[in-house]
Amino acid sequence: MKNCQENEKELIEEFWDREILKCEFVLKQREQKKEDYTAIKLEDEKKKALAEAAKDVSEEQLEAKELEEEELY
């Protein structure tokens, strides 16, 4: 760069500006993917908890039904 060519400085600045924009985009994309992953993980945990609760309720209902049947006999 001892002897700058025509528009060399402007071209280099434009290049770095584009690179900075790319880096910012990648960072934003990573943050969004992390948020999406966290939301999906939370939703899965909620579904598992609801399924477990439903399982517990159904087991309790079966036990109550068995007790009722035993009382009838």
C-alpha positions in Angstrom: 0.0 0.0 0.0 3.0 2.2 -0.5 1.4 3.5 -3.7 -2.4 3.5 -3.4 -4.3 2.7 -6.5 -7.4 4.6 -7.5 -10.3 4.0 -5.1 -8.2 1.5 -3.1 -8.9 3.0 0.2 -12.7 3.2 -0.5 -12.8 -0.4 -1.7 -11.0 -1.7 1.4 -13.4 0.3 3.6 -16.4 -1.1 1.8 -14.9 -4.6 2.1 -14.6 -4.3 5.9 -18.0 -2.7 6.2 -19.5 -5.8 4.4 -17.5 -8.1 6.7 -18.7 -6.3 9.8 -22.3 -6.6 8.5 -21.8 -10.3 7.9 -20.4 -10.8 11.5 -23.3 -8.9 13.0 -25.8 -11.0 11.0 -24.1 -14.2 12.2 -24.2 -13.1 15.8 -27.9 -12.2 15.5 -28.7 -15.5 13.9 -26.9 -17.4 16.6 -28.8 -15.5 19.3 -32.1 -16.2 17.5 -31.3 -19.9 17.2 -30.3 -20.1 20.9 -33.7 -18.5 21.8 -35.6 -20.8 19.5 -33.7 -23.8 21.0 -34.5 -22.7 24.5 -38.2 -22.2 23.7 -38.4 -25.6 22.1 -36.7 -27.2 25.1 -39.1 -25.5 27.5 -42.1 -26.6 25.5 -40.8 -30.2 25.5 -40.3 -30.1 29.2 -43.9 -28.8 29.7 -45.2 -31.6 27.5 -43.3 -34.2 29.5 -44.6 -32.7 32.7 -48.1 -32.7 31.5 -47.8 -36.3 30.2 -46.4 -37.4 33.6 -49.2 -35.6 35.4 -51.8 -37.2 33.2 -50.1 -40.6 33.8 -50.3 -40.0 37.6 -54.0 -39.0 37.3 -54.8 -42.1 35.3 -53.0 -44.3 37.7 -54.9 -42.8 40.6 -58.2 -43.3 38.7 -57.3 -46.9 38.1 -56.5 -47.4 41.8 -59.8 -45.7 42.8 -61.7 -47.9 40.4 -60.0 -51.1 41.7 -60.9 -50.0 45.3 -64.5 -49.4 44.3 -64.7 -52.9 42.7 -63.2 -54.5 45.8 -65.8 -52.8 48.0 -68.6 -54.1 45.8 -67.4 -57.7 46.3 
